[in-house]
Amino acid sequence: MTTALTDVTTLLMWQRDSTPLVILDCRARLDDAQAASRLYQEGHLPGALLADMNQDLSAPPGGAKGGRHPLPAPDTWQKTLQNWGITPETRVVVYDDLGGQLAAARAWWMLHWAGHDNVFVLNGGLQVWQAVGGALEHDLPELPAPSDWQCEFQHQMVASADDVAAGDALLLDARPPARYRGESEPVDQVAGHIPGAVNMPGASLLDSNNCLSQSDALEKLIPSTGQSSIAYCGSGISACMIILAHAALSRPLPRLYPGSWSEWSRDPARPVATDTSAPIA
């Protein structure tokens, strides 16, 4: 079973036991590359390290291939994990303040990609921590001693544009409905979606408290088709929410298309759909 979520009560217990624990603050804003550092300095969970969406969880964008938030090279990501002191024995908890959409689910997925299974998203994130009176720190924590962990990357978790174009998998689009339908596109140059994709907005998987919905609600949002699937969004960030939801239901995980719409739409040879009657999960 793929690990998925934890809660504040469990995190408090983990902070007191002897298992090594690393907490990663993954808060970010798509329209502000400096937001991660600013939010972290304004206050973070005690002992949390900053996992910057642009600096740590992505490589610099490199043109037509890879989209706006490409995955870092495996050796680069391994070095980052080593610098955070993570080993296979380390328990890792990741959080943000948008229910996991930016970019806790991405960090969770990337740790699994590196072969680390003992990683959890704090369900509800920063708001749930504060709602129960959890303190925030402003000082920078002392970095743990670097590890020498050699990751075992699970490359089968990643889908390429060619995999998407093959048409063998169910495509799950995590963007808001207006972007999916092509009615609005505030970021990329072309509006619409990959033909055949089903819209499953990341925000629709959350309840009013920014927690991942209860299993019975998720079961209705994520029907069991038995078909292999690929999740995508604008740039491979919020698509990880769909994968996290599958893990919470103990379902087989969709592959992630990291380039997502930002890569797909840059190639004029690739088809684009704007059918407003297209299905929404």
HUGI-V81098 format. One record per residue. RES is the residue in one letter. PSI is psi in whole degrees, 0 to 359 (* if undefined). Layout:
RES/PSI  RES/PSI
//
This chain:
M/132  T/129  T/152  A/289  L/156  T/170  D/175  V/317  T/316  T/319  L/318  L/322  M/317  W/328  Q/341  R/348  D/182  S/352  T/131  P/136  L/131  V/128  I/132  L/124  D/113  C/19  R/144  A/168  R/130  L/331  D/10  D/101  A/341  Q/359  A/322  A/311  S/318  R/313  L/321  Y/317  Q/334  E/342  G/133  H/166  L/145  P/127  G/357  A/143  L/151  L/125  A/95  D/126  M/321  N/324  Q/324  D/320  L/3  S/156  A/161  P/139  P/142  G/42  G/216  A/330  K/139  G/342  G/194  R/335  H/71  P/153  L/142  P/156  A/146  P/319  D/329  T/315  W/320  Q/318  K/320  T/313  L/321  Q/319  N/335  W/2  G/17  I/134  T/172  P/337  E/349  T/133  R/131  V/132  V/130  V/148  Y/159  D/201  D/20  L/38  G/13  G/349  Q/325  L/106  A/37  A/318  A/326  R/314  A/317  W/312  W/318  M/327  L/318  H/320  W/322  A/357  G/16  H/113  D/347  N/60  V/141  F/144  V/130  L/109  N/121  G/342  G/212  L/321  Q/320  V/321  W/313  Q/328  A/333  V/16  G/15  G/134  A/155  L/149  E/153  H/339  D/153  L/129  P/160  E/131  L/141  P/163  A/136  P/148  S/173  D/28  W/131  Q/108  C/153  E/90  F/138  Q/78  H/343  Q/349  M/349  V/136  A/143  S/173  A/324  D/322  D/319  V/315  A/337  A/333  G/14  D/345  A/153  L/125  L/129  L/116  D/118  A/2  R/162  P/153  P/321  A/323  R/318  Y/315  R/350  G/13  E/336  S/141  E/91  P/351  V/306  D/163  Q/337  V/138  A/153  G/200  H/169  I/129  P/135  G/350  A/148  V/136  N/123  M/77  P/135  G/321  A/334  S/346  L/358  L/152  D/188  S/345  N/14  N/24  C/151  L/134  S/158  Q/158  S/320  D/324  A/319  L/323  E/325  K/328  L/332  I/81  P/146  S/108  T/340  G/357  Q/142  S/150  S/160  I/129  A/140  Y/167  C/222  G/317  S/23  G/17  I/293  S/343  A/333  C/340  M/320  I/318  I/319  L/317  A/321  H/318  A/320  A/333  L/5  S/34  R/158  P/138  L/135  P/152  R/156  L/130  Y/95  P/323  G/326  S/205  W/328  S/332  E/311  W/314  S/348  R/344  D/110  P/346  A/346  R/140  P/151  V/137  A/142  T/28  D/111  T/349  S/6  A/155  P/146  I/129  A/*
//
